[in-house]
Amino acid sequence: MARRRVLAIEHDWRMRKLLQANLESVGLDVQRAVNGRHGLKLISQGTPDLILLGTDLPDMDALHLLERLHTQLSGQVPIIVMSAEPPSRSFKQDDRAISYLLKPFAVSVLLQSGGRALDGAPSDAEETAADC
């Protein structure tokens, strides 16, 4: 059975490394994208099972990228938005199933949220913790 693949689209290299180390420790393959265009390029090479999306991308607005991801992937891939800011009204009004993690978050919260998303279980709209 092939390992499940997670795409982390995050501008901060430390966060990308942290996500990769922790997700690989539970048996997931992790691809890292430094910006939105890079993330879209990686998706064109193969659809991930889960996308972790940082909101402070240097090349495009996260809401715009989220729209493109939903269009390109037909809404079939779960997306977890990661941000230091509480979710904006725009994210909350999005009727598609996205999860939201408020930074900083504990590694255990990341792993639980990722596991629920990969298993197709409903997730909480916001989850917070300290530690990451």
C-alpha positions in Angstrom: 0.0 0.0 0.0 1.4 3.4 -1.0 2.0 5.9 1.8 -0.3 8.9 2.0 1.1 12.1 0.7 0.8 15.5 2.3 1.7 18.8 0.6 2.8 21.6 2.9 2.5 25.0 1.3 4.3 27.3 3.7 6.7 30.2 3.3 8.6 29.7 6.5 11.4 27.1 6.1 11.4 26.3 9.8 7.7 25.5 9.7 8.1 23.4 6.6 10.9 21.3 8.2 8.9 21.0 11.4 5.8 19.8 9.5 7.9 17.3 7.4 9.7 15.8 10.4 6.5 15.3 12.5 4.4 14.0 9.6 7.1 11.7 8.4 7.4 10.3 11.9 3.9 8.9 11.6 4.5 7.4 8.2 3.3 10.1 5.8 5.2 11.3 2.7 5.6 15.1 2.8 6.3 17.4 -0.1 7.2 21.0 0.7 6.3 24.1 -1.3 7.8 27.5 -0.7 4.9 29.4 -2.2 1.6 29.1 -4.0 3.0 28.6 -7.5 5.4 25.9 -6.3 2.4 24.2 -4.6 0.3 24.2 -7.7 3.3 22.8 -9.7 3.7 19.9 -7.3 -0.1 19.2 -7.4 0.1 19.1 -11.2 2.6 16.3 -10.8 0.3 14.2 -8.6 -2.6 14.8 -6.3 -1.8 14.8 -2.6 -4.0 13.2 0.1 -3.9 16.3 2.3 -2.8 19.9 1.9 -1.5 22.1 4.7 -1.8 25.7 3.6 0.0 28.6 5.3 -1.6 32.0 4.8 1.4 34.3 4.5 2.6 33.3 1.1 4.9 35.7 -0.7 3.5 35.2 -4.2 -0.3 35.1 -3.9 -3.2 35.6 -1.5 -4.1 32.5 0.4 -7.8 32.9 -0.4 -7.0 33.1 -4.1 -4.8 30.0 -3.8 -7.6 28.2 -1.9 -10.0 28.9 -4.7 -7.5 27.6 -7.3 -6.9 24.5 -5.2 -10.7 23.8 -4.9 -11.1 24.3 -8.6 -8.1 22.2 -9.7 -8.8 19.4 -7.3 -12.6 19.5 -7.5 -12.8 19.9 -3.7 -11.7 16.3 -3.2 -8.6 16.9 -1.2 -8.9 18.0 2.5 -7.1 21.3 3.2 -5.9 22.5 6.6 -5.3 26.3 6.7 -2.5 27.3 9.2 -2.4 30.9 10.4 -1.3 33.1 13.3 -4.5 35.1 12.8 -8.0 33.9 13.7 -9.9 32.8 10.6 -11.2 35.7 8.6 -14.9 36.0 7.6 -13.9 35.0 4.1 -12.5 31.6 5.4 -15.5 31.1 7.6 -17.9 31.8 4.8 -16.3 29.2 2.6 -18.8 26.4 2.4 -16.2 23.8 1.5 -14.8 21.6 4.2 -11.5 23.1 5.3 -10.0 22.9 8.7 -8.2 25.7 10.4 -5.2 25.6 12.8 -4.3 28.7 14.7 -0.5 29.1 15.1 1.2 28.2 17.4 -0.3 24.8 17.6 0.9 21.6 19.4 2.3 18.8 17.3 -0.3 16.6 18.7 -3.1 18.9 17.4 -1.5 18.9 14.0 -1.3 15.1 13.9 -4.9 14.7 15.2 -6.2 17.2 12.6 -4.3 15.6 9.8 -5.4 12.2 10.8 -9.1 13.2 10.9 -8.7 14.9 7.5 -7.1 11.9 6.0 -9.7 9.6 7.4 -12.5 11.8 6.1 -13.9 12.5 9.6 -15.5 15.9 10.3 -13.1 18.2 12.1 -13.4 21.2 14.3 -13.4 24.6 12.5 -10.6 25.9 14.8 -8.1 24.2 16.9 -5.5 25.9 19.1 -2.8 24.9 21.5 0.6 26.0 22.4 3.9 24.3 21.8 4.8 24.3 18.1 
